[in-house]
Amino acid sequence: MGMTIAEKILARCAQKQRVASGEFVNAAIDLIMFHEALAMTSQIIEEAGSVEGIPRVWDARKVAIVLDHYAPPPGKNSKMANKHAKIRAIVEQLKLPYFYDVNSGICHQVLPESGLLRPGQLVVSPDSHTTLYGALNVAGTGIGETEAALILLTGELWFMVPPTIRIKIEGKLSKYLNGKDVFLEVARRFGSEIAQYKAIEWCGEAVSDMSLDGRMCIANQSVELGAKFSFFEVDEKTLSFLKGHGVREISPVYPDSDAVYEEEYSIDATQLEPLVACPHSFADIKPAEELQNVPIQQAVIGCCANGRMEDLAVAAHILKDKKVAPKVRLIVTPASSEVYTMALAKGYIETLVKAGAIVTNSCCGPCIGNIGTLADEEVCLTSTSRNFKGRMGNPQASIYLASPATVAASAITGKITDPREWFNA
């Protein structure tokens, strides 16, 4: 009996010939990434009795730090500024070589661009959207700060080997649809608990045709389906991205032909339409055309779910020579400084600014309410990762979630809008 991608990676990390779903293993970690959570992890170690904080790490070459959630610290937030200072001191003290300060971008874009990720790795972080790395055939998953403290000292963590489900996206996606719409359709059709503590393997014609940006969106959003891991197989698009970011040793992991899946699902991409998740979860997802009477006061495009070149390109295409509605604030956040620079060179940023967008530095600010906090009763349509109550800083506001195309079209009209009528306008 063969193994799935998750089983193969965990078997290697546990130094076993094979593992099976439900088995518990102690796995060696290939890389751990921190953002501001490093300060909390240090505090946990201090409270456990280490007066000097983190005394050592098991391997400095397997630790990366990206300051992105409060980058730079907003609103006279001296508490966070002090945490940043503490993190910089830890980096210097422990001589950690992979440190990305507040001018770098969002961790889940910076790390793929860093050249530190390779297919087949087991990578963890105190951030739930670490599943994004599965777009590069990496087993990425979120952990807690206490688990992170253990890893820093030992380089290991126990896992239960998850069952794997396979989701096949057949047919071809229309040009106005992207990975966000695929994720929303999966959540709408099969429920947002479909992958609770499971690994997902994505496949099918639409997945093969999809850009790496689109795959990163789906892998990122997979945690909202409950996924432990979310995998895409390596192809020429993956190889091109990795080699373009300095990765030379590439050993893809593929599932065996006789691998056992808990369940297999299929979706016909040709039947998909632009979708919107209504407040305050992914339990209520509707076609955009059914919500066209919902006015919005804010629109957000970007961050780690949809702040890559493909996303900025479609937004610029729709907004070119148009204006954001007078009562709407459009905030655009490129996922990293690299993406920002590329978008500048392509003219996307200029197009968006001329349309009336506010383009921020690359950070998590709009997604978590550090930038663009909503007022009471306001409505925001966003392409970021979550629409949970209070996510953007105010539990009295409402957040709808959709693709960058839907958000861009809605920013023009001032209400939730199906982007199909605007795509070629």
C-alpha positions as CSV (number, residue, x, y, z in Angstrom):
1,M,0.0,0.0,0.0
2,G,1.4,3.4,-1.0
3,M,1.7,6.7,0.8
4,T,0.3,10.2,0.3
5,I,2.5,13.3,0.2
6,A,1.9,14.0,3.9
7,E,2.7,10.4,4.9
8,K,5.9,10.5,2.8
9,I,7.2,13.7,4.4
10,L,6.3,12.8,7.9
11,A,7.9,9.3,7.4
12,R,11.2,11.0,6.3
13,C,11.1,13.4,9.2
14,A,10.4,10.6,11.7
15,Q,13.1,8.4,10.1
16,K,10.7,5.7,9.3
17,Q,10.2,3.6,6.2
18,R,6.5,4.3,6.2
19,V,3.8,5.8,8.4
20,A,0.0,5.6,8.2
21,S,-3.0,7.8,9.0
22,G,-3.7,8.0,12.7
23,E,-0.1,7.1,13.8
24,F,1.8,9.4,16.1
25,V,5.4,10.3,15.2
26,N,8.1,12.5,16.5
27,A,9.3,14.5,13.5
28,A,12.4,16.5,12.9
29,I,11.6,20.0,11.7
30,D,13.2,21.4,8.6
31,L,12.4,25.0,9.3
32,I,10.6,27.1,11.8
33,M,9.4,30.6,11.0
34,F,8.4,33.4,13.5
35,H,6.8,36.8,13.2
36,E,6.1,38.9,16.3
37,A,5.2,35.6,18.0
38,L,8.9,35.2,18.7
39,A,8.5,37.6,21.6
40,M,5.8,35.5,23.2
41,T,7.9,32.3,22.7
42,S,10.8,34.0,24.4
43,Q,8.6,34.9,27.3
44,I,7.4,31.3,27.6
45,I,11.0,30.1,27.9
46,E,11.7,32.8,30.5
47,E,8.7,31.8,32.6
48,A,9.9,28.2,32.4
49,G,13.1,29.3,34.3
50,S,15.5,30.6,31.7
51,V,16.2,34.1,33.0
52,E,18.2,35.0,29.9
53,G,15.3,34.1,27.6
54,I,16.1,31.8,24.7
55,P,19.4,30.3,25.7
56,R,20.1,28.7,22.3
57,V,18.5,27.2,19.2
58,W,19.0,23.7,17.9
59,D,20.1,25.0,14.5
60,A,20.3,28.7,13.6
61,R,20.1,27.9,9.9
62,K,16.6,26.4,10.4
63,V,15.1,29.5,12.0
64,A,13.6,32.5,10.0
65,I,12.1,35.6,11.5
66,V,9.8,38.1,9.6
67,L,8.3,41.1,11.3
68,D,5.1,41.7,9.5
69,H,2.0,42.0,11.7
70,Y,2.9,45.4,13.1
71,A,5.2,46.6,10.4
72,P,6.1,49.2,11.5
73,P,4.3,49.5,14.9
74,P,1.2,51.7,14.4
75,G,-0.7,54.1,16.6
76,K,1.8,55.0,19.3
77,N,2.1,51.3,20.0
78,S,5.2,51.4,22.2
79,K,4.5,47.9,23.5
80,M,4.9,46.4,20.1
81,A,7.9,48.6,19.3
82,N,9.5,47.2,22.4
83,K,8.7,43.7,21.3
84,H,10.4,44.4,17.9
85,A,13.4,45.7,19.8
86,K,13.5,42.5,21.9
87,I,13.2,40.4,18.7
88,R,16.1,42.2,17.1
89,A,18.2,41.7,20.2
90,I,17.4,37.9,20.2
91,V,18.4,37.7,16.5
92,E,21.7,39.4,17.3
93,Q,22.4,37.4,20.4
94,L,21.7,34.1,18.8
95,K,23.3,35.1,15.5
96,L,20.2,34.1,13.5
97,P,21.1,34.6,9.8
98,Y,17.6,34.8,8.3
99,F,16.0,37.9,9.7
100,Y,13.6,40.0,7.6
101,D,12.7,43.4,9.2
102,V,9.6,45.5,8.8
103,N,10.5,46.6,5.3
104,S,10.4,43.1,3.8
105,G,6.7,42.1,3.6
106,I,4.4,39.4,4.9
107,C,6.0,36.2,6.2
108,H,4.0,33.9,3.9
109,Q,5.2,35.7,0.8
110,V,8.7,36.6,2.1
111,L,9.6,33.0,3.0
112,P,8.8,31.5,-0.4
113,E,10.8,34.4,-2.0
114,S,13.7,33.8,0.5
115,G,14.9,30.5,-1.2
116,L,14.6,28.7,2.2
117,L,11.7,26.6,1.1
118,R,12.1,23.3,-0.8
119,P,9.6,20.6,-1.8
120,G,9.3,17.9,0.8
121,Q,10.2,20.0,3.8
122,L,8.3,20.1,7.1
123,V,7.9,23.7,8.0
124,V,6.1,25.1,11.0
125,S,5.2,28.6,12.4
126,P,3.0,30.1,15.1
127,D,0.7,31.3,12.3
128,S,-2.2,29.3,11.0
129,H,-1.8,30.3,7.3
130,T,1.5,28.4,7.1
131,T,-0.4,26.0,5.0
132,L,0.4,28.3,2.1
133,Y,3.8,26.6,1.7
134,G,2.0,23.6,0.3
135,A,1.8,25.4,-3.0
136,L,5.5,24.7,-3.2
137,N,5.0,21.0,-2.2
138,V,6.1,21.8,1.4
139,A,4.3,20.4,4.5
140,G,3.5,23.8,6.2
141,T,1.4,24.0,9.3
142,G,0.6,26.3,12.2
143,I,1.6,25.6,15.8
144,G,1.3,27.4,19.1
145,E,4.0,29.4,20.8
146,T,4.7,26.7,23.5
147,E,5.3,24.1,20.8
148,A,7.5,26.7,19.0
149,A,9.6,27.0,22.2
150,L,10.1,23.2,22.3
151,I,11.2,23.2,18.7
152,L,13.7,26.0,19.1
153,L,15.4,23.9,21.8
154,T,15.1,20.4,20.3
155,G,14.3,20.7,16.6
156,E,11.5,18.2,17.0
157,L,7.7,18.0,17.5
158,W,5.1,15.2,17.6
159,F,2.4,14.9,15.0
160,M,-0.5,12.6,14.4
161,V,-0.3,11.6,10.8
162,P,-3.4,13.1,9.2
163,P,-5.7,11.3,6.7
164,T,-5.6,12.8,3.3
165,I,-8.4,14.0,1.1
166,R,-8.0,14.6,-2.7
167,I,-9.8,17.5,-4.3
168,K,-9.9,17.5,-8.1
169,I,-10.7,20.7,-10.0
170,E,-11.6,19.7,-13.5
171,G,-12.1,21.8,-16.6
172,K,-10.9,25.3,-17.1
173,L,-11.4,28.5,-15.0
174,S,-12.8,31.5,-16.7
175,K,-10.4,34.5,-16.8
176,Y,-12.4,36.4,-14.2
177,L,-12.0,33.6,-11.6
178,N,-9.0,32.8,-9.5
179,G,-8.0,30.6,-6.6
180,K,-10.2,32.5,-4.1
181,D,-13.3,31.5,-6.0
182,V,-12.1,27.9,-6.1
183,F,-11.6,27.9,-2.3
184,L,-15.0,29.5,-1.7
185,E,-16.7,27.0,-3.9
186,V,-15.2,24.1,-2.0
187,A,-16.3,25.6,1.3
188,R,-19.8,26.3,-0.1
189,R,-20.3,22.9,-1.5
190,F,-18.6,20.6,1.0
191,G,-18.5,22.8,4.2
192,S,-15.8,24.6,6.0
193,E,-14.9,21.5,8.1
194,I,-14.2,19.3,5.2
195,A,-10.5,19.0,6.0
196,Q,-10.5,19.2,9.8
197,Y,-7.0,17.8,10.8
198,K,-6.5,16.4,7.3
199,A,-4.1,16.9,4.5
200,I,-5.4,18.1,1.1
201,E,-3.9,17.1,-2.2
202,W,-5.2,19.4,-5.0
203,C,-5.2,18.1,-8.6
204,G,-7.0,18.4,-11.9
205,E,-6.8,20.3,-15.2
206,A,-7.7,23.6,-13.6
207,V,-5.0,23.2,-11.0
208,S,-2.4,22.4,-13.6
209,D,-3.5,25.5,-15.6
210,M,-3.5,27.7,-12.5
211,S,-0.7,30.1,-11.7
212,L,1.5,29.6,-8.7
213,D,-0.1,32.8,-7.3
214,G,-3.5,31.1,-7.5
215,R,-2.2,27.9,-5.8
216,M,-0.7,30.0,-3.0
217,C,-4.1,31.5,-2.4
218,I,-5.8,28.1,-2.2
219,A,-3.1,26.6,0.0
220,N,-3.3,29.7,2.3
221,Q,-7.0,29.5,2.6
222,S,-7.0,25.7,3.1
223,V,-6.6,26.2,6.9
224,E,-10.1,27.7,6.8
225,L,-11.3,24.3,5.7
226,G,-9.5,22.8,8.8
227,A,-6.5,21.5,6.9
228,K,-3.4,20.5,8.6
229,F,-1.5,20.5,5.3
230,S,-2.4,21.5,1.8
231,F,-0.3,20.2,-1.1
232,F,0.2,20.9,-4.8
233,E,2.4,18.7,-6.9
234,V,5.6,20.2,-8.4
235,D,5.4,21.2,-12.1
236,E,7.3,23.6,-14.3
237,K,5.7,26.6,-12.7
238,T,6.9,25.5,-9.3
239,L,10.4,24.8,-10.6
240,S,10.5,28.2,-12.3
241,F,9.6,30.0,-9.2
242,L,12.0,28.1,-7.0
243,K,14.9,28.4,-9.4
244,G,14.2,32.1,-9.8
245,H,14.6,32.5,-6.0
246,G,17.9,30.6,-5.8
247,V,16.7,27.1,-5.0
248,R,18.8,24.5,-6.8
249,E,18.3,21.2,-4.8
250,I,14.8,20.2,-5.6
251,S,13.3,16.8,-4.7
252,P,9.6,16.8,-5.4
253,V,7.3,14.6,-3.4
254,Y,4.5,12.9,-5.3
255,P,1.8,10.5,-3.9
256,D,2.1,6.9,-4.7
257,S,-0.4,5.6,-7.3
258,D,-1.9,3.3,-4.7
259,A,-2.0,5.9,-1.9
260,V,-5.1,5.6,0.3
261,Y,-7.4,8.7,0.5
262,E,-10.1,9.2,3.1
263,E,-12.3,10.8,0.5
264,E,-12.1,12.2,-3.0
265,Y,-14.0,15.2,-4.2
266,S,-14.5,16.8,-7.6
267,I,-15.6,20.2,-8.9
268,D,-16.2,21.3,-12.5
269,A,-14.4,24.6,-12.9
270,T,-16.4,25.6,-16.0
271,Q,-19.5,25.8,-13.7
272,L,-17.9,28.2,-11.2
273,E,-19.0,31.8,-10.7
274,P,-17.7,34.7,-8.6
275,L,-18.5,34.0,-4.9
276,V,-18.7,36.0,-1.7
277,A,-18.4,34.7,1.9
278,C,-20.9,36.6,4.1
279,P,-20.2,37.7,7.7
280,H,-18.9,36.3,9.9
281,S,-17.6,32.9,8.7
282,F,-17.3,30.6,5.6
283,A,-20.6,29.0,6.4
284,D,-22.6,31.4,4.3
285,I,-21.3,31.8,0.8
286,K,-23.3,33.2,-2.1
287,P,-22.8,34.2,-5.7
288,A,-21.7,37.8,-6.0
289,E,-24.7,38.6,-8.3
290,E,-27.1,37.7,-5.4
291,L,-25.5,40.4,-3.1
292,Q,-25.5,43.3,-5.5
293,N,-27.7,45.5,-3.2
294,V,-25.1,45.4,-0.4
295,P,-23.4,48.8,-0.1
296,I,-19.7,48.9,1.1
297,Q,-17.7,51.6,2.7
298,Q,-14.3,49.8,2.4
299,A,-12.6,47.5,0.0
300,V,-9.3,45.7,0.6
301,I,-7.1,43.8,-1.9
302,G,-3.9,42.1,-0.8
303,C,-2.0,40.7,2.2
304,C,-0.9,37.0,2.3
305,A,-4.1,35.6,0.6
306,N,-4.3,37.8,-2.4
307,G,-1.6,40.3,-2.6
308,R,0.6,38.8,-5.3
309,M,1.2,39.9,-8.9
310,E,-1.8,38.1,-10.4
311,D,-4.1,39.8,-7.9
312,L,-2.7,43.3,-8.4
313,A,-2.8,42.8,-12.2
314,V,-6.5,41.9,-12.3
315,A,-7.3,44.8,-9.9
316,A,-5.4,47.2,-12.1
317,H,-7.1,45.8,-15.3
318,I,-10.6,46.5,-13.8
319,L,-9.7,49.9,-12.3
320,K,-7.8,51.3,-15.3
321,D,-9.2,54.7,-16.3
322,K,-11.9,54.3,-13.7
323,K,-12.5,55.8,-10.2
324,V,-13.2,54.3,-6.8
325,A,-16.7,55.2,-5.7
326,P,-16.8,58.5,-3.6
327,K,-17.9,56.8,-0.4
328,V,-15.5,53.8,-0.6
329,R,-12.0,53.5,0.7
330,L,-10.0,51.1,-1.4
331,I,-6.9,49.8,0.4
332,V,-4.3,47.7,-1.6
333,T,-1.5,45.9,0.2
334,P,1.2,44.0,-1.9
335,A,2.3,40.8,-0.2
336,S,6.0,41.7,-0.1
337,S,8.5,44.3,-1.1
338,E,9.5,42.2,-4.0
339,V,5.9,42.1,-5.3
340,Y,5.5,45.8,-4.6
341,T,8.6,46.6,-6.7
342,M,7.4,44.3,-9.6
343,A,4.0,45.9,-9.5
344,L,5.6,49.4,-9.7
345,A,7.6,48.3,-12.7
346,K,4.5,47.0,-14.4
347,G,2.5,50.2,-13.8
348,Y,-0.1,48.5,-11.6
349,I,0.5,50.7,-8.6
350,E,0.2,53.9,-10.6
351,T,-3.1,52.6,-12.1
352,L,-4.5,51.8,-8.7
353,V,-3.4,55.1,-7.2
354,K,-4.9,57.1,-10.1
355,A,-8.1,55.2,-9.5
356,G,-8.2,56.4,-5.9
357,A,-6.7,53.4,-4.1
358,I,-4.6,53.8,-0.9
359,V,-1.5,51.6,-1.4
360,T,0.1,50.6,1.8
361,N,3.5,49.0,2.6
362,S,3.7,45.3,2.6
363,C,2.3,44.1,6.0
364,C,-0.6,42.4,7.7
365,G,-2.2,45.7,8.8
366,P,-5.4,45.8,6.8
367,C,-6.2,42.1,7.4
368,I,-6.0,42.4,11.2
369,G,-7.2,46.0,11.7
370,N,-3.9,47.8,12.3
371,I,-4.6,49.8,9.1
372,G,-8.1,50.7,7.9
373,T,-10.0,49.9,11.1
374,L,-13.7,49.9,10.4
375,A,-16.3,52.1,12.1
376,D,-19.4,50.8,13.7
377,E,-21.9,49.3,11.2
378,E,-19.5,49.8,8.3
379,V,-19.2,47.1,5.6
380,C,-15.9,45.9,4.1
381,L,-15.4,43.6,1.1
382,T,-12.0,42.1,1.2
383,S,-9.8,39.6,-0.6
384,T,-7.7,39.0,2.6
385,S,-7.8,35.7,4.4
386,R,-10.7,35.9,7.0
387,N,-14.0,37.6,7.5
388,F,-14.5,36.7,11.2
389,K,-16.2,39.1,13.6
390,G,-13.8,41.8,14.8
391,R,-11.1,40.7,12.4
392,M,-10.5,44.2,11.1
393,G,-10.6,45.8,14.5
394,N,-14.3,46.3,15.2
395,P,-16.8,43.6,16.1
396,Q,-19.6,46.1,15.2
397,A,-18.6,46.0,11.5
398,S,-19.3,43.4,8.8
399,I,-16.8,41.8,6.6
400,Y,-17.5,40.1,3.3
401,L,-14.8,38.1,1.5
402,A,-14.2,37.6,-2.2
403,S,-11.7,37.5,-5.0
404,P,-9.6,40.6,-6.0
405,A,-11.7,40.9,-9.2
406,T,-14.9,41.1,-7.2
407,V,-13.4,43.6,-4.7
408,A,-12.1,45.8,-7.5
409,A,-15.4,45.9,-9.4
410,S,-17.3,46.6,-6.1
411,A,-14.9,49.5,-5.3
412,I,-16.1,51.2,-8.5
413,T,-19.8,50.7,-7.9
414,G,-19.8,51.2,-4.1
415,K,-21.7,47.9,-3.6
416,I,-20.9,44.2,-3.9
417,T,-20.7,43.6,-7.7
418,D,-20.3,40.6,-9.9
419,P,-17.0,41.4,-11.7
420,R,-17.9,39.7,-15.0
421,E,-19.7,42.8,-16.3
422,W,-16.6,44.9,-15.5
423,F,-13.8,42.6,-16.6
424,N,-13.7,43.9,-20.2
425,A,-15.4,47.2,-19.5
